[in-house]
Amino acid sequence: MIAWSLARHMLDVDVIYATFGDHKLFVGYFCKRIVEKPLVVTIHAYELYDNPNPRLFLHALNACDQIITVTDYNREYLRDHFAIDPARVEVVRCGLDIADYRPEAKFTILIVSFFVERKGHDILFRAIKQLDQEDIEVWVVGGEGTETTAVDVRGLAKQLGIESRVAFFGKQSGNALKAMYRACDVFCLPCRTDSAGVAEGFPVVIMEAMAMGKPVITSRHVEIPRIVKEIIVAENDVDGLAQAIRQVYESRELRQRLAQQNRVIAEHYFPAANARKTVAIMQRLAGDLESETSTPPMMESSPTTASYQQ
């Protein structure tokens, strides 16, 4: 029924092509019988071993005007298990756009945050636009912000014409994010006070990047310069950020020094023991409260107190 429905639209086609030797080939086989057009199939792999209809598969193969497969091994398998003459089978390997898989590594800048104004995506993107360096790529991790200052980050990359140099990864699990920290060359978060007057505390993602031993480029914003020694640029400073990125991009020695420095800073300021300090504060307050509410020994024998407790 499917083949008949398709065949009515195939009167003007020259060749019927099936991309796998499964149901697509079966439909193509019946279409060929109806419209009498040449049939070509490309065999990949699974259909040789786990075909949904082995008998029909063999009939359809024998009806093909040309069989293509992606490996020499498959051609031999067709010969040995389906008695297909190798002369009828041409090996055409799968192709890649080699230009998209250049062996030289790109310099990667990682930014992790919600897409809101105070995180400074637009500052970073404009700096990348200014650098006009094809081998610098920005990895954007995070999701849409729910605040009134949410930013259309994808639209901005397209508007600036740098979408080919920006890769969006969405939200990532903890393990995946750690892998991205390890893989990037530098972490960048050009924070600023947003138009609603909202500022940062101290971004956890900067803590994580420093703990991972990565160079960090960020802004002179609230607490940040008290912890991050370098590289710091002014808020909203596109030119300064572009210069900072170029500086780190051009110097492997600088990147190594910053990486070591940031790891030491992270160990000093952000140990896991910090959480125990919070617990200790609550325990102290709980102890003080218990002391304040406990009944003094002399009051326990007081008739007035006993009457009140009843």
Order of alpha helices (4+ residues) and beta strands (2+ residues): alpha-beta-alpha-beta-alpha-alpha-beta-alpha-beta-beta-alpha-beta-alpha-beta-alpha-beta-alpha-beta-alpha-beta-alpha-alpha-alpha-alpha-alpha
